[in-house]
Amino acid sequence: MLSRLSDTLERYMDLLSARQKVVASNIANADTPGYKTKDIDFQSEFRSALGGGVPASFEVAGLPAKNDGNNVSLDRESRLLAENDMRFNLASNLVRSEVQSIRAALQSGSNS
């Protein structure tokens, strides 16, 4: 069971990392004429990642474009970065907790 949980958390964190890269690319291109905001369908990609798939990004529809055709919203991207950071911290804490549980079990077994 622990291995399955660890594998799931690892895939989750990989997906968070991929999303972080997409959002960072959006921010880096905030002033690039014609650049279209990209994102990852997080829930769909997580289900796919459990099967070993690689996350795919897509252009985000419905965002207002500036005169140069660029539709990156720094407010939106900042919110996504904060959300992603929160999720990554949660997953990291879960992994840390699992490792501590294993250590405690090993230590209590060796003291018997």
PDB file as gemmi writes it, atoms N, CA and C in Angstrom:
CRYST1    1.000    1.000    1.000  90.00  90.00  90.00 P 1                      
ATOM      1  N   MET A   1       0.827  -1.190   0.000  1.00  0.00           N  
ATOM      2  CA  MET A   1       0.000   0.000   0.000  1.00  0.00           C  
ATOM      3  C   MET A   1       0.876   1.260   0.000  1.00  0.00           C  
ATOM      4  N   LEU A   2       1.929   1.253   0.811  1.00  0.00           N  
ATOM      5  CA  LEU A   2       2.794   2.413   0.898  1.00  0.00           C  
ATOM      6  C   LEU A   2       3.425   2.725  -0.446  1.00  0.00           C  
ATOM      7  N   SER A   3       3.843   1.692  -1.141  1.00  0.00           N  
ATOM      8  CA  SER A   3       4.462   1.897  -2.449  1.00  0.00           C  
ATOM      9  C   SER A   3       3.473   2.546  -3.412  1.00  0.00           C  
ATOM     10  N   ARG A   4       2.231   2.101  -3.386  1.00  0.00           N  
ATOM     11  CA  ARG A   4       1.210   2.674  -4.263  1.00  0.00           C  
ATOM     12  C   ARG A   4       0.964   4.148  -3.917  1.00  0.00           C  
ATOM     13  N   LEU A   5       0.915   4.463  -2.622  1.00  0.00           N  
ATOM     14  CA  LEU A   5       0.725   5.846  -2.198  1.00  0.00           C  
ATOM     15  C   LEU A   5       1.919   6.695  -2.628  1.00  0.00           C  
ATOM     16  N   SER A   6       3.106   6.179  -2.422  1.00  0.00           N  
ATOM     17  CA  SER A   6       4.312   6.912  -2.821  1.00  0.00           C  
ATOM     18  C   SER A   6       4.340   7.149  -4.322  1.00  0.00           C  
ATOM     19  N   ASP A   7       3.976   6.141  -5.102  1.00  0.00           N  
ATOM     20  CA  ASP A   7       3.933   6.287  -6.556  1.00  0.00           C  
ATOM     21  C   ASP A   7       2.916   7.343  -6.971  1.00  0.00           C  
ATOM     22  N   THR A   8       1.756   7.331  -6.336  1.00  0.00           N  
ATOM     23  CA  THR A   8       0.710   8.302  -6.652  1.00  0.00           C  
ATOM     24  C   THR A   8       1.177   9.716  -6.309  1.00  0.00           C  
ATOM     25  N   LEU A   9       1.782   9.876  -5.136  1.00  0.00           N  
ATOM     26  CA  LEU A   9       2.285  11.197  -4.746  1.00  0.00           C  
ATOM     27  C   LEU A   9       3.392  11.659  -5.686  1.00  0.00           C  
ATOM     28  N   GLU A  10       4.247  10.734  -6.107  1.00  0.00           N  
ATOM     29  CA  GLU A  10       5.315  11.098  -7.044  1.00  0.00           C  
ATOM     30  C   GLU A  10       4.735  11.589  -8.365  1.00  0.00           C  
ATOM     31  N   ARG A  11       3.740  10.903  -8.889  1.00  0.00           N  
ATOM     32  CA  ARG A  11       3.100  11.332 -10.147  1.00  0.00           C  
ATOM     33  C   ARG A  11       2.402  12.673  -9.977  1.00  0.00           C  
ATOM     34  N   TYR A  12       1.752  12.855  -8.829  1.00  0.00           N  
ATOM     35  CA  TYR A  12       1.073  14.112  -8.524  1.00  0.00           C  
ATOM     36  C   TYR A  12       2.079  15.260  -8.521  1.00  0.00           C  
ATOM     37  N   MET A  13       3.211  15.048  -7.872  1.00  0.00           N  
ATOM     38  CA  MET A  13       4.237  16.091  -7.796  1.00  0.00           C  
ATOM     39  C   MET A  13       4.867  16.336  -9.163  1.00  0.00           C  
ATOM     40  N   ASP A  14       5.012  15.300  -9.977  1.00  0.00           N  
ATOM     41  CA  ASP A  14       5.505  15.481 -11.348  1.00  0.00           C  
ATOM     42  C   ASP A  14       4.551  16.365 -12.145  1.00  0.00           C  
ATOM     43  N   LEU A  15       3.258  16.130 -11.979  1.00  0.00           N  
ATOM     44  CA  LEU A  15       2.256  16.934 -12.675  1.00  0.00           C  
ATOM     45  C   LEU A  15       2.282  18.379 -12.185  1.00  0.00           C  
ATOM     46  N   LEU A  16       2.448  18.570 -10.883  1.00  0.00           N  
ATOM     47  CA  LEU A  16       2.563  19.925 -10.347  1.00  0.00           C  
ATOM     48  C   LEU A  16       3.785  20.625 -10.931  1.00  0.00           C  
ATOM     49  N   SER A  17       4.864  19.897 -11.077  1.00  0.00           N  
ATOM     50  CA  SER A  17       6.081  20.464 -11.667  1.00  0.00           C  
ATOM     51  C   SER A  17       5.844  20.861 -13.121  1.00  0.00           C  
ATOM     52  N   ALA A  18       5.157  20.005 -13.862  1.00  0.00           N  
ATOM     53  CA  ALA A  18       4.850  20.320 -15.264  1.00  0.00           C  
ATOM     54  C   ALA A  18       3.976  21.560 -15.356  1.00  0.00           C  
ATOM     55  N   ARG A  19       2.993  21.677 -14.458  1.00  0.00           N  
ATOM     56  CA  ARG A  19       2.119  22.849 -14.485  1.00  0.00           C  
ATOM     57  C   ARG A  19       2.906  24.103 -14.124  1.00  0.00           C  
ATOM     58  N   GLN A  20       3.827  23.970 -13.189  1.00  0.00           N  
ATOM     59  CA  GLN A  20       4.661  25.111 -12.798  1.00  0.00           C  
ATOM     60  C   GLN A  20       5.432  25.631 -14.009  1.00  0.00           C  
ATOM     61  N   LYS A  21       5.943  24.725 -14.834  1.00  0.00           N  
ATOM     62  CA  LYS A  21       6.695  25.113 -16.033  1.00  0.00           C  
ATOM     63  C   LYS A  21       5.796  25.829 -17.039  1.00  0.00           C  
ATOM     64  N   VAL A  22       4.570  25.346 -17.207  1.00  0.00           N  
ATOM     65  CA  VAL A  22       3.634  25.972 -18.145  1.00  0.00           C  
ATOM     66  C   VAL A  22       3.287  27.384 -17.675  1.00  0.00           C  
ATOM     67  N   VAL A  23       3.003  27.531 -16.390  1.00  0.00           N  
ATOM     68  CA  VAL A  23       2.655  28.848 -15.848  1.00  0.00           C  
ATOM     69  C   VAL A  23       3.854  29.792 -15.951  1.00  0.00           C  
ATOM     70  N   ALA A  24       5.049  29.290 -15.643  1.00  0.00           N  
ATOM     71  CA  ALA A  24       6.253  30.130 -15.757  1.00  0.00           C  
ATOM     72  C   ALA A  24       6.471  30.576 -17.197  1.00  0.00           C  
ATOM     73  N   SER A  25       6.186  29.702 -18.154  1.00  0.00           N  
ATOM     74  CA  SER A  25       6.302  30.056 -19.564  1.00  0.00           C  
ATOM     75  C   SER A  25       5.293  31.138 -19.931  1.00  0.00           C  
ATOM     76  N   ASN A  26       4.082  31.029 -19.393  1.00  0.00           N  
ATOM     77  CA  ASN A  26       3.067  32.061 -19.636  1.00  0.00           C  
ATOM     78  C   ASN A  26       3.550  33.414 -19.126  1.00  0.00           C  
ATOM     79  N   ILE A  27       4.097  33.429 -17.924  1.00  0.00           N  
ATOM     80  CA  ILE A  27       4.577  34.683 -17.338  1.00  0.00           C  
ATOM     81  C   ILE A  27       5.740  35.234 -18.158  1.00  0.00           C  
ATOM     82  N   ALA A  28       6.642  34.353 -18.565  1.00  0.00           N  
ATOM     83  CA  ALA A  28       7.797  34.795 -19.360  1.00  0.00           C  
ATOM     84  C   ALA A  28       7.372  35.394 -20.694  1.00  0.00           C  
ATOM     85  N   ASN A  29       6.229  34.967 -21.202  1.00  0.00           N  
ATOM     86  CA  ASN A  29       5.748  35.439 -22.497  1.00  0.00           C  
ATOM     87  C   ASN A  29       4.631  36.467 -22.380  1.00  0.00           C  
ATOM     88  N   ALA A  30       4.480  37.065 -21.194  1.00  0.00           N  
ATOM     89  CA  ALA A  30       3.396  38.024 -20.967  1.00  0.00           C  
ATOM     90  C   ALA A  30       3.452  39.213 -21.919  1.00  0.00           C  
ATOM     91  N   ASP A  31       4.633  39.547 -22.426  1.00  0.00           N  
ATOM     92  CA  ASP A  31       4.778  40.679 -23.346  1.00  0.00           C  
ATOM     93  C   ASP A  31       5.088  40.248 -24.770  1.00  0.00           C  
ATOM     94  N   THR A  32       4.941  38.958 -25.064  1.00  0.00           N  
ATOM     95  CA  THR A  32       5.212  38.454 -26.412  1.00  0.00           C  
ATOM     96  C   THR A  32       3.958  38.625 -27.269  1.00  0.00           C  
ATOM     97  N   PRO A  33       4.019  39.451 -28.309  1.00  0.00           N  
ATOM     98  CA  PRO A  33       2.840  39.646 -29.167  1.00  0.00           C  
ATOM     99  C   PRO A  33       2.327  38.309 -29.724  1.00  0.00           C  
ATOM    100  N   GLY A  34       1.022  38.145 -29.639  1.00  0.00           N  
ATOM    101  CA  GLY A  34       0.375  36.970 -30.200  1.00  0.00           C  
ATOM    102  C   GLY A  34       0.461  35.716 -29.344  1.00  0.00           C  
ATOM    103  N   TYR A  35       1.175  35.754 -28.222  1.00  0.00           N  
ATOM    104  CA  TYR A  35       1.304  34.567 -27.375  1.00  0.00           C  
ATOM    105  C   TYR A  35      -0.041  34.250 -26.735  1.00  0.00           C  
ATOM    106  N   LYS A  36      -0.408  32.975 -26.724  1.00  0.00           N  
ATOM    107  CA  LYS A  36      -1.663  32.526 -26.127  1.00  0.00           C  
ATOM    108  C   LYS A  36      -1.373  31.735 -24.862  1.00  0.00           C  
ATOM    109  N   THR A  37      -2.094  32.048 -23.800  1.00  0.00           N  
ATOM    110  CA  THR A  37      -1.943  31.382 -22.514  1.00  0.00           C  
ATOM    111  C   THR A  37      -2.176  29.884 -22.658  1.00  0.00           C  
ATOM    112  N   LYS A  38      -1.308  29.117 -22.005  1.00  0.00           N  
ATOM    113  CA  LYS A  38      -1.441  27.660 -21.989  1.00  0.00           C  
ATOM    114  C   LYS A  38      -1.688  27.199 -20.556  1.00  0.00           C  
ATOM    115  N   ASP A  39      -2.268  26.035 -20.417  1.00  0.00           N  
ATOM    116  CA  ASP A  39      -2.511  25.452 -19.102  1.00  0.00           C  
ATOM    117  C   ASP A  39      -2.557  23.939 -19.243  1.00  0.00           C  
ATOM    118  N   ILE A  40      -2.711  23.275 -18.116  1.00  0.00           N  
ATOM    119  CA  ILE A  40      -2.858  21.825 -18.074  1.00  0.00           C  
ATOM    120  C   ILE A  40      -4.197  21.531 -17.408  1.00  0.00           C  
ATOM    121  N   ASP A  41      -4.977  20.635 -17.977  1.00  0.00           N  
ATOM    122  CA  ASP A  41      -6.221  20.191 -17.349  1.00  0.00           C  
ATOM    123  C   ASP A  41      -5.803  19.264 -16.212  1.00  0.00           C  
ATOM    124  N   PHE A  42      -5.684  19.828 -15.019  1.00  0.00           N  
ATOM    125  CA  PHE A  42      -5.033  19.148 -13.910  1.00  0.00           C  
ATOM    126  C   PHE A  42      -5.698  17.820 -13.557  1.00  0.00           C  
ATOM    127  N   GLN A  43      -6.997  17.806 -13.384  1.00  0.00           N  
ATOM    128  CA  GLN A  43      -7.686  16.573 -12.975  1.00  0.00           C  
ATOM    129  C   GLN A  43      -7.569  15.496 -14.039  1.00  0.00           C  
ATOM    130  N   SER A  44      -7.799  15.863 -15.278  1.00  0.00           N  
ATOM    131  CA  SER A  44      -7.701  14.898 -16.370  1.00  0.00           C  
ATOM    132  C   SER A  44      -6.286  14.359 -16.494  1.00  0.00           C  
ATOM    133  N   GLU A  45      -5.314  15.246 -16.409  1.00  0.00           N  
ATOM    134  CA  GLU A  45      -3.914  14.839 -16.523  1.00  0.00           C  
ATOM    135  C   GLU A  45      -3.476  13.985 -15.341  1.00  0.00           C  
ATOM    136  N   PHE A  46      -4.030  14.233 -14.158  1.00  0.00           N  
ATOM    137  CA  PHE A  46      -3.671  13.405 -13.009  1.00  0.00           C  
ATOM    138  C   PHE A  46      -4.183  11.986 -13.204  1.00  0.00           C  
ATOM    139  N   ARG A  47      -5.407  11.869 -13.685  1.00  0.00           N  
ATOM    140  CA  ARG A  47      -5.932  10.525 -13.972  1.00  0.00           C  
ATOM    141  C   ARG A  47      -5.065   9.844 -15.018  1.00  0.00           C  
ATOM    142  N   SER A  48      -4.660  10.577 -16.027  1.00  0.00           N  
ATOM    143  CA  SER A  48      -3.799  10.036 -17.072  1.00  0.00           C  
ATOM    144  C   SER A  48      -2.423   9.683 -16.514  1.00  0.00           C  
ATOM    145  N   ALA A  49      -1.897  10.528 -15.623  1.00  0.00           N  
ATOM    146  CA  ALA A  49      -0.568  10.287 -15.039  1.00  0.00           C  
ATOM    147  C   ALA A  49      -0.550   9.014 -14.210  1.00  0.00           C  
ATOM    148  N   LEU A  50      -1.681   8.678 -13.616  1.00  0.00           N  
ATOM    149  CA  LEU A  50      -1.735   7.434 -12.855  1.00  0.00           C  
ATOM    150  C   LEU A  50      -1.533   6.242 -13.774  1.00  0.00           C  
ATOM    151  N   GLY A  51      -1.838   6.436 -15.045  1.00  0.00           N  
ATOM    152  CA  GLY A  51      -1.594   5.396 -16.031  1.00  0.00           C  
ATOM    153  C   GLY A  51      -0.246   5.565 -16.716  1.00  0.00           C  
ATOM    154  N   GLY A  52       0.532   6.557 -16.306  1.00  0.00           N  
ATOM    155  CA  GLY A  52       1.874   6.744 -16.854  1.00  0.00           C  
ATOM    156  C   GLY A  52       1.969   7.741 -17.992  1.00  0.00           C  
ATOM    157  N   GLY A  53       0.899   8.480 -18.282  1.00  0.00           N  
ATOM    158  CA  GLY A  53       0.912   9.440 -19.389  1.00  0.00           C  
ATOM    159  C   GLY A  53       1.739  10.677 -19.074  1.00  0.00           C  
ATOM    160  N   VAL A  54       2.104  11.401 -20.107  1.00  0.00           N  
ATOM    161  CA  VAL A  54       2.850  12.656 -19.974  1.00  0.00           C  
ATOM    162  C   VAL A  54       1.866  13.813 -20.119  1.00  0.00           C  
ATOM    163  N   PRO A  55       1.912  14.811 -19.211  1.00  0.00           N  
ATOM    164  CA  PRO A  55       0.961  15.922 -19.275  1.00  0.00           C  
ATOM    165  C   PRO A  55       1.065  16.718 -20.577  1.00  0.00           C  
ATOM    166  N   ALA A  56      -0.072  17.091 -21.105  1.00  0.00           N  
ATOM    167  CA  ALA A  56      -0.122  17.905 -22.321  1.00  0.00           C  
ATOM    168  C   ALA A  56      -0.742  19.252 -21.984  1.00  0.00           C  
ATOM    169  N   SER A  57      -0.181  20.308 -22.533  1.00  0.00           N  
ATOM    170  CA  SER A  57      -0.758  21.628 -22.309  1.00  0.00           C  
ATOM    171  C   SER A  57      -1.684  21.983 -23.452  1.00  0.00           C  
ATOM    172  N   PHE A  58      -2.553  22.948 -23.215  1.00  0.00           N  
ATOM    173  CA  PHE A  58      -3.493  23.415 -24.225  1.00  0.00           C  
ATOM    174  C   PHE A  58      -3.628  24.920 -24.099  1.00  0.00           C  
ATOM    175  N   GLU A  59      -4.068  25.566 -25.171  1.00  0.00           N  
ATOM    176  CA  GLU A  59      -4.337  26.998 -25.115  1.00  0.00           C  
ATOM    177  C   GLU A  59      -5.634  27.223 -24.350  1.00  0.00           C  
ATOM    178  N   VAL A  60      -5.608  28.205 -23.465  1.00  0.00           N  
ATOM    179  CA  VAL A  60      -6.769  28.531 -22.653  1.00  0.00           C  
ATOM    180  C   VAL A  60      -7.698  29.425 -23.462  1.00  0.00           C  
ATOM    181  N   ALA A  61      -8.930  29.001 -23.591  1.00  0.00           N  
ATOM    182  CA  ALA A  61      -9.917  29.767 -24.356  1.00  0.00           C  
ATOM    183  C   ALA A  61     -10.644  30.751 -23.446  1.00  0.00           C  
ATOM    184  N   GLY A  62     -11.171  31.812 -24.038  1.00  0.00           N  
ATOM    185  CA  GLY A  62     -12.035  32.742 -23.330  1.00  0.00           C  
ATOM    186  C   GLY A  62     -11.336  33.831 -22.542  1.00  0.00           C  
ATOM    187  N   LEU A  63     -10.023  33.924 -22.652  1.00  0.00           N  
ATOM    188  CA  LEU A  63      -9.316  35.007 -21.956  1.00  0.00           C  
ATOM    189  C   LEU A  63      -9.262  36.228 -22.863  1.00  0.00           C  
ATOM    190  N   PRO A  64      -9.447  37.414 -22.300  1.00  0.00           N  
ATOM    191  CA  PRO A  64      -9.388  38.615 -23.138  1.00  0.00           C  
ATOM    192  C   PRO A  64      -7.970  38.846 -23.655  1.00  0.00           C  
ATOM    193  N   ALA A  65      -7.875  39.193 -24.928  1.00  0.00           N  
ATOM    194  CA  ALA A  65      -6.572  39.451 -25.553  1.00  0.00           C  
ATOM    195  C   ALA A  65      -6.297  40.945 -25.590  1.00  0.00           C  
ATOM    196  N   LYS A  66      -5.010  41.278 -25.477  1.00  0.00           N  
ATOM    197  CA  LYS A  66      -4.584  42.671 -25.617  1.00  0.00           C  
ATOM    198  C   LYS A  66      -4.534  43.011 -27.109  1.00  0.00           C  
ATOM    199  N   ASN A  67      -4.222  44.235 -27.427  1.00  0.00           N  
ATOM    200  CA  ASN A  67      -4.159  44.658 -28.827  1.00  0.00           C  
ATOM    201  C   ASN A  67      -3.171  43.846 -29.652  1.00  0.00           C  
ATOM    202  N   ASP A  68      -2.102  43.338 -29.026  1.00  0.00           N  
ATOM    203  CA  ASP A  68      -1.102  42.558 -29.754  1.00  0.00           C  
ATOM    204  C   ASP A  68      -1.455  41.076 -29.857  1.00  0.00           C  
ATOM    205  N   GLY A  69      -2.641  40.702 -29.359  1.00  0.00           N  
ATOM    206  CA  GLY A  69      -3.093  39.317 -29.451  1.00  0.00           C  
ATOM    207  C   GLY A  69      -2.699  38.455 -28.262  1.00  0.00           C  
ATOM    208  N   ASN A  70      -1.873  38.969 -27.373  1.00  0.00           N  
ATOM    209  CA  ASN A  70      -1.437  38.241 -26.194  1.00  0.00           C  
ATOM    210  C   ASN A  70      -2.578  38.220 -25.183  1.00  0.00           C  
ATOM    211  N   ASN A  71      -2.820  37.057 -24.563  1.00  0.00           N  
ATOM    212  CA  ASN A  71      -3.912  36.980 -23.595  1.00  0.00           C  
ATOM    213  C   ASN A  71      -3.457  36.516 -22.209  1.00  0.00           C  
ATOM    214  N   VAL A  72      -2.174  36.689 -21.888  1.00  0.00           N  
ATOM    215  CA  VAL A  72      -1.673  36.299 -20.571  1.00  0.00           C  
ATOM    216  C   VAL A  72      -2.143  37.302 -19.520  1.00  0.00           C  
ATOM    217  N   SER A  73      -2.756  36.790 -18.461  1.00  0.00           N  
ATOM    218  CA  SER A  73      -3.164  37.613 -17.319  1.00  0.00           C  
ATOM    219  C   SER A  73      -2.213  37.289 -16.168  1.00  0.00           C  
ATOM    220  N   LEU A  74      -1.399  38.251 -15.777  1.00  0.00           N  
ATOM    221  CA  LEU A  74      -0.467  38.020 -14.681  1.00  0.00           C  
ATOM    222  C   LEU A  74      -1.193  37.714 -13.377  1.00  0.00           C  
ATOM    223  N   ASP A  75      -2.371  38.274 -13.175  1.00  0.00           N  
ATOM    224  CA  ASP A  75      -3.157  37.955 -11.980  1.00  0.00           C  
ATOM    225  C   ASP A  75      -3.540  36.475 -11.967  1.00  0.00           C  
ATOM    226  N   ARG A  76      -4.023  35.973 -13.100  1.00  0.00           N  
ATOM    227  CA  ARG A  76      -4.407  34.565 -13.210  1.00  0.00           C  
ATOM    228  C   ARG A  76      -3.198  33.662 -12.992  1.00  0.00           C  
ATOM    229  N   GLU A  77      -2.093  33.999 -13.622  1.00  0.00           N  
ATOM    230  CA  GLU A  77      -0.901  33.163 -13.527  1.00  0.00           C  
ATOM    231  C   GLU A  77      -0.338  33.185 -12.104  1.00  0.00           C  
ATOM    232  N   SER A  78      -0.399  34.328 -11.446  1.00  0.00           N  
ATOM    233  CA  SER A  78       0.065  34.415 -10.055  1.00  0.00           C  
ATOM    234  C   SER A  78      -0.794  33.547  -9.148  1.00  0.00           C  
ATOM    235  N   ARG A  79      -2.103  33.564  -9.396  1.00  0.00           N  
ATOM    236  CA  ARG A  79      -3.008  32.712  -8.605  1.00  0.00           C  
ATOM    237  C   ARG A  79      -2.687  31.248  -8.824  1.00  0.00           C  
ATOM    238  N   LEU A  80      -2.432  30.864 -10.082  1.00  0.00           N  
ATOM    239  CA  LEU A  80      -2.095  29.472 -10.382  1.00  0.00           C  
ATOM    240  C   LEU A  80      -0.776  29.064  -9.731  1.00  0.00           C  
ATOM    241  N   LEU A  81       0.203  29.971  -9.717  1.00  0.00           N  
ATOM    242  CA  LEU A  81       1.473  29.666  -9.045  1.00  0.00           C  
ATOM    243  C   LEU A  81       1.253  29.418  -7.554  1.00  0.00           C  
ATOM    244  N   ALA A  82       0.447  30.270  -6.916  1.00  0.00           N  
ATOM    245  CA  ALA A  82       0.175  30.114  -5.486  1.00  0.00           C  
ATOM    246  C   ALA A  82      -0.573  28.809  -5.217  1.00  0.00           C  
ATOM    247  N   GLU A  83      -1.553  28.488  -6.045  1.00  0.00           N  
ATOM    248  CA  GLU A  83      -2.311  27.246  -5.898  1.00  0.00           C  
ATOM    249  C   GLU A  83      -1.389  26.042  -6.082  1.00  0.00           C  
ATOM    250  N   ASN A  84      -0.554  26.096  -7.084  1.00  0.00           N  
ATOM    251  CA  ASN A  84       0.382  25.013  -7.367  1.00  0.00           C  
ATOM    252  C   ASN A  84       1.352  24.822  -6.194  1.00  0.00           C  
ATOM    253  N   ASP A  85       1.850  25.934  -5.651  1.00  0.00           N  
ATOM    254  CA  ASP A  85       2.769  25.879  -4.514  1.00  0.00           C  
ATOM    255  C   ASP A  85       2.094  25.229  -3.313  1.00  0.00           C  
ATOM    256  N   MET A  86       0.852  25.591  -3.048  1.00  0.00           N  
ATOM    257  CA  MET A  86       0.111  25.006  -1.938  1.00  0.00           C  
ATOM    258  C   MET A  86      -0.041  23.496  -2.119  1.00  0.00           C  
ATOM    259  N   ARG A  87      -0.406  23.074  -3.316  1.00  0.00           N  
ATOM    260  CA  ARG A  87      -0.571  21.645  -3.595  1.00  0.00           C  
ATOM    261  C   ARG A  87       0.753  20.900  -3.462  1.00  0.00           C  
ATOM    262  N   PHE A  88       1.840  21.504  -3.958  1.00  0.00           N  
ATOM    263  CA  PHE A  88       3.145  20.853  -3.877  1.00  0.00           C  
ATOM    264  C   PHE A  88       3.579  20.711  -2.417  1.00  0.00           C  
ATOM    265  N   ASN A  89       3.359  21.754  -1.617  1.00  0.00           N  
ATOM    266  CA  ASN A  89       3.698  21.688  -0.195  1.00  0.00           C  
ATOM    267  C   ASN A  89       2.892  20.607   0.517  1.00  0.00           C  
ATOM    268  N   LEU A  90       1.624  20.489   0.198  1.00  0.00           N  
ATOM    269  CA  LEU A  90       0.785  19.451   0.789  1.00  0.00           C  
ATOM    270  C   LEU A  90       1.315  18.063   0.426  1.00  0.00           C  
ATOM    271  N   ALA A  91       1.616  17.853  -0.841  1.00  0.00           N  
ATOM    272  CA  ALA A  91       2.133  16.556  -1.273  1.00  0.00           C  
ATOM    273  C   ALA A  91       3.480  16.270  -0.616  1.00  0.00           C  
ATOM    274  N   SER A  92       4.336  17.279  -0.507  1.00  0.00           N  
ATOM    275  CA  SER A  92       5.636  17.106   0.147  1.00  0.00           C  
ATOM    276  C   SER A  92       5.462  16.716   1.610  1.00  0.00           C  
ATOM    277  N   ASN A  93       4.513  17.350   2.279  1.00  0.00           N  
ATOM    278  CA  ASN A  93       4.242  17.014   3.673  1.00  0.00           C  
ATOM    279  C   ASN A  93       3.728  15.587   3.816  1.00  0.00           C  
ATOM    280  N   LEU A  94       2.909  15.142   2.881  1.00  0.00           N  
ATOM    281  CA  LEU A  94       2.422  13.763   2.917  1.00  0.00           C  
ATOM    282  C   LEU A  94       3.570  12.777   2.735  1.00  0.00           C  
ATOM    283  N   VAL A  95       4.463  13.065   1.803  1.00  0.00           N  
ATOM    284  CA  VAL A  95       5.621  12.193   1.584  1.00  0.00           C  
ATOM    285  C   VAL A  95       6.484  12.175   2.844  1.00  0.00           C  
ATOM    286  N   ARG A  96       6.742  13.339   3.404  1.00  0.00           N  
ATOM    287  CA  ARG A  96       7.556  13.438   4.625  1.00  0.00           C  
ATOM    288  C   ARG A  96       6.919  12.631   5.758  1.00  0.00           C  
ATOM    289  N   SER A  97       5.607  12.723   5.901  1.00  0.00           N  
ATOM    290  CA  SER A  97       4.892  11.990   6.939  1.00  0.00           C  
ATOM    291  C   SER A  97       5.028  10.481   6.735  1.00  0.00           C  
ATOM    292  N   GLU A  98       4.917  10.039   5.495  1.00  0.00           N  
ATOM    293  CA  GLU A  98       5.067   8.614   5.201  1.00  0.00           C  
ATOM    294  C   GLU A  98       6.472   8.124   5.533  1.00  0.00           C  
ATOM    295  N   VAL A  99       7.474   8.906   5.183  1.00  0.00           N  
ATOM    296  CA  VAL A  99       8.861   8.533   5.478  1.00  0.00           C  
ATOM    297  C   VAL A  99       9.077   8.467   6.988  1.00  0.00           C  
ATOM    298  N   GLN A 100       8.541   9.425   7.721  1.00  0.00           N  
ATOM    299  CA  GLN A 100       8.675   9.423   9.182  1.00  0.00           C  
ATOM    300  C   GLN A 100       7.986   8.205   9.787  1.00  0.00           C  
ATOM    301  N   SER A 101       6.840   7.809   9.246  1.00  0.00           N  
ATOM    302  CA  SER A 101       6.132   6.627   9.733  1.00  0.00           C  
ATOM    303  C   SER A 101       6.956   5.367   9.502  1.00  0.00           C  
ATOM    304  N   ILE A 102       7.591   5.288   8.348  1.00  0.00           N  
ATOM    305  CA  ILE A 102       8.431   4.130   8.050  1.00  0.00           C  
ATOM    306  C   ILE A 102       9.625   4.084   9.003  1.00  0.00           C  
ATOM    307  N   ARG A 103      10.275   5.236   9.191  1.00  0.00           N  
ATOM    308  CA  ARG A 103      11.413   5.303  10.118  1.00  0.00           C  
ATOM    309  C   ARG A 103      11.005   4.866  11.520  1.00  0.00           C  
ATOM    310  N   ALA A 104       9.871   5.373  11.993  1.00  0.00           N  
ATOM    311  CA  ALA A 104       9.403   5.032  13.334  1.00  0.00           C  
ATOM    312  C   ALA A 104       9.140   3.531  13.446  1.00  0.00           C  
ATOM    313  N   ALA A 105       8.535   2.958  12.411  1.00  0.00           N  
ATOM    314  CA  ALA A 105       8.258   1.519  12.427  1.00  0.00           C  
ATOM    315  C   ALA A 105       9.548   0.718  12.426  1.00  0.00           C  
ATOM    316  N   LEU A 106      10.521   1.141  11.640  1.00  0.00           N  
ATOM    317  CA  LEU A 106      11.807   0.440  11.582  1.00  0.00           C  
ATOM    318  C   LEU A 106      12.545   0.550  12.914  1.00  0.00           C  
ATOM    319  N   GLN A 107      12.511   1.742  13.515  1.00  0.00           N  
ATOM    320  CA  GLN A 107      13.201   1.940  14.780  1.00  0.00           C  
ATOM    321  C   GLN A 107      12.550   1.151  15.903  1.00  0.00           C  
ATOM    322  N   SER A 108      11.226   1.104  15.923  1.00  0.00           N  
ATOM    323  CA  SER A 108      10.544   0.349  16.974  1.00  0.00           C  
ATOM    324  C   SER A 108      10.760  -1.156  16.779  1.00  0.00           C  
ATOM    325  N   GLY A 109      10.898  -1.584  15.530  1.00  0.00           N  
ATOM    326  CA  GLY A 109      11.176  -3.004  15.256  1.00  0.00           C  
ATOM    327  C   GLY A 109      12.566  -3.403  15.655  1.00  0.00           C  
ATOM    328  N   SER A 110      13.527  -2.492  15.518  1.00  0.00           N  
ATOM    329  CA  SER A 110      14.913  -2.831  15.873  1.00  0.00           C  
ATOM    330  C   SER A 110      15.153  -2.746  17.374  1.00  0.00           C  
ATOM    331  N   ASN A 111      14.253  -2.072  18.092  1.00  0.00           N  
ATOM    332  CA  ASN A 111      14.386  -1.965  19.560  1.00  0.00           C  
ATOM    333  C   ASN A 111      13.711  -3.125  20.276  1.00  0.00           C  
ATOM    334  N   SER A 112      13.030  -3.971  19.529  1.00  0.00           N  
ATOM    335  CA  SER A 112      12.310  -5.078  20.171  1.00  0.00           C  
ATOM    336  C   SER A 112      13.226  -6.209  20.535  1.00  0.00           C  
TER     337      SER A 112                                                      
END                                                                             
